């Protein structure tokens, strides 16, 4: 599968995650902290960060840049 197609799929998933997070942003603190919402939001944020890091690594590899030693670079 071409890298552009993989990145496109990952960006699509990231968009879905962003939509979910925007929907939850309107909740008040009590609604957010009660139930499983907080944990769902945390998980979606974690997955979104992983997607961003994966896309970054793909672009770095595709462009032939030196691989960073940490995610801070």
Secondary structure as UniProt FT lines:
FT   HELIX           3..25
FT   HELIX           29..33
FT   TURN            35..36
FT   HELIX           37..63
FT   TURN            71..72
//
